[in-house]
Amino acid sequence: MDDSGNEQIGESSSSRKRSRRQKLCNRHSVEQIQQLETFFKECPHPDENQRRQLSREIGLDPKQIKFWFQNKRTQTKALSERADNNILRTENERFHCENMAMREALKNIICPHCDGPPPGEEERKRNLEKMKMANQRLRDEHERISNLISNFVGRSFAMTSQLAPQNNVGSLSSSSDESLVSQNIINSPIENQPNNVRGNSTANIPPPLLPPPPPPPPFEENEEIRVDREKSIIFGTVITATDEIVELFQMNEPIWIKSQIDGRYFINRESYEKIYPKPNQAYKSAARIESSKESGVVTMTAIELIQIFLDPVRYMNMFPTIVTKARTIEVVDTENFGGSVQLMYEKLHILSPLVGARDFFFIRCCRQLDPTTWTMVDVSFDNLREIQSGGPSQSWKFPSGCVIQDLGNGKSMVTWLEHVHVDDKTHTNRLYRDLVCGRQTFGAKRWIITLQRMSERHNFAMNANNHDFGGVLGAPEGKQNVMQISQRMVKSFCEILSMGDRLDFPTSSEMTNSGVRVSFRKNEDMSQPKGLIVTAATSLWLPLSFDTVFNFFKDDKTRTQWDVLTNGNAVGELARIPTGYFPGNCISIIQPYVSKENNMLLLQETNIDPMGAFIIYAPIDLPAVTSIINGADTTQIPILPSGFIISPDGRLAADRDSNGISQTGSLLTVAFQILVSANNNNNSISKQQNMEAVATVHTLLSSTVQKIKVALDCTD
């Protein structure tokens, strides 16, 4: 009885629990579940207040709502884990299939070089022997080229695996005091050279053949051979270029053709390519080729000139109006080749912001041909450009350079040859089209005339007994200091005019409508005032000869018509140092007569030659001038130059109008610099202040140009 009674009681209690669970499961209506689902999407973890509010809305107990959300979160998590497991299972199966496929592929792999089975240990040994034989072949080729160069220079030569350190050429300095034999020169500096010089020419020796591409080096053992092979390529290029330069100077027609318009010589392309084919050169067929040659006597010895060409700083100082940047990348050889071979970079420019600069990466070889004759040869090396800049070349040098023959009296006969290939992507400004395309801007004549003029200036600077008109400078050291700071002023002014490529100016504003270019730069160099400097420049054509325009700017009586620094007051010249035999080539210290207490002076250098002229000046206070005269360090004195560049317009005599009258004109470039703020922090200058500075310098430049036109009676 008791057992049956207990059994009935247990069954009744379990049935009641099941019925209770069924009632709880069926307690939520469809509408309540939908509202709970909607709320769950917005808030899976409701707090107590939210649960009470939800219970009032749907009619459920807060505990029921709490349990429902717990169950829902557990269910959602389980579904998410199940989905992730399915994805991971699928990825695992895919990786397994790929692994099996790669295992099968490895069973059937072949050698990429011979399409055979993978090499075993014996095969690898045979390959190593082949590589050693290839290395020996390269060593033999290296020795052959070394012997070829030895025959060329007339003495033993050995190419080492280490590049020579950069230093001055010892042979040049040691031979600077040697007595040089004078020779009579007619037209060409090589025309009457001794027979032994022609015997050294390698015109009949074929250029060195480059070895075929070697197999991949086994380890690092091919590094030495790789360096030697690169040097052999450089030396082979130099030998061929030197032979070509020497032969071109000896040739006349049909290689050289004389222009019927201006009488200058240029290379006949058809004849040149027959004699000197260059099948491996990657020059663009659409690019323009410029060639010219010119001779002249320079008042410097051959040794002095060669030393200048090998020193990038002295090279830039010798050609400040042509070379804006130059550097030596690597000195390859300074002894074995009878001179010096180095890899160089230079940027050439025309002094106007409207014309872009030209970049050259090239090999320069300076080599002595006989006791009185030297040659300087430049030839482009595109591999160097790709390494240095990462981009293709836009200008190339065919073998160019000069032959220098020492005349024995402190002078040299220099014959210059320029032969370049230019790909002008940007359209040359119409003002400078005749000047650039007419072989005048970067032609051999400009190099010779600039070399003659700067060597003359150099000789005047070395002569401490130059006349000092005004008697202000006194001691020779003071005069030399003034010439040094003036040279720095000229170089600095020429550098700011390279505005076309925007390399030196991180931010700029170009006003194309007026032709004025305005640029900012932050200066931290001691040679100029520190702070934010704004530069404005423009170029224009004037219907007057360049010497007429130069005389206008040179005259102190007309200075008040254009110089804003004088405020319309007269000026007087306190001192003048001549830098050449022509009176217009000089350095002046000018005092504006603004007031008796005025301490502001002007340092000015003027220069004129057959290719153009410049007037460059900068304000400088009286204490600075006094310190310069007393021998202070000129590099510590900041100077901010402005000025004018004047050149012929490049129009030849054949360019005549409908009446047959030749149009003589000149190109004038005007450039101003202003210190906007002496604070080195650019953040202190607002955008509005920058725009105000641009407007100020633009107005100053435009008004000055207008005053010049009115004074010269050249108004539109």
Secondary structure, DSSP 4 states (H G I P E B T S, - for coil): -HHHHHHHHHHHHHHHHHHHHHHHHTSS-HHHHHHHHHHHHH-SS--HHHHHHHHHHHT--HHHHHHHHHHHHHHHHHHHHHHHHHHHHHHHHHHHHHHHHHHHHHHT---TTTSSSPP-HHHHHHHHHHHHHHHHHHHHHHHHHHHHHHHHHTS-----SSPPPP---HHHHHTTTS--------SSTTTT--HHHHHT--TTSPPPPPPPPPPPPSSSTTHHHHHHHHHHHHHHHHHHHHHHHHHHHH--TTTEEE-TTT--EEE-HHHHHHHS--TT----TTSEEEEEEEEEEESS-HHHHHHHHH-HHHHHHHSTTTEEEEEEEEEEESSTTSEEEEEEEEEE--SSTTS--EEEEEEEEEEEEETTEEEEEEEE-HHHHHHHHSS--SEEE-SEEEEEEE-SSS-EEEEEEEEEEE---SPPPGGGHHHHHTT-SSSHHHHHHHHHHHHHHHHHHH-TT---BTS-S-SHHHHHHHHHHHHHHHHHHHHHT--SS-SS-SEEEEETTTTEEEEEEEE--TTS-SEEEEEEEEEEEESS-HHHHHHHHH-GGGGGGT-GGGTT--EEEEEEEE-SSSTTSEEEEEEE-S-TT--EEEEEEEEEETTEEEEEEEEEEHHHHHHHHTT--GGGS----EEEEEEE----TT-B-TTS-B---EEEEEEEEEEEES-S-GGGS-HHHHHHHHHHHHHHHHHHHHHHHHHTT---
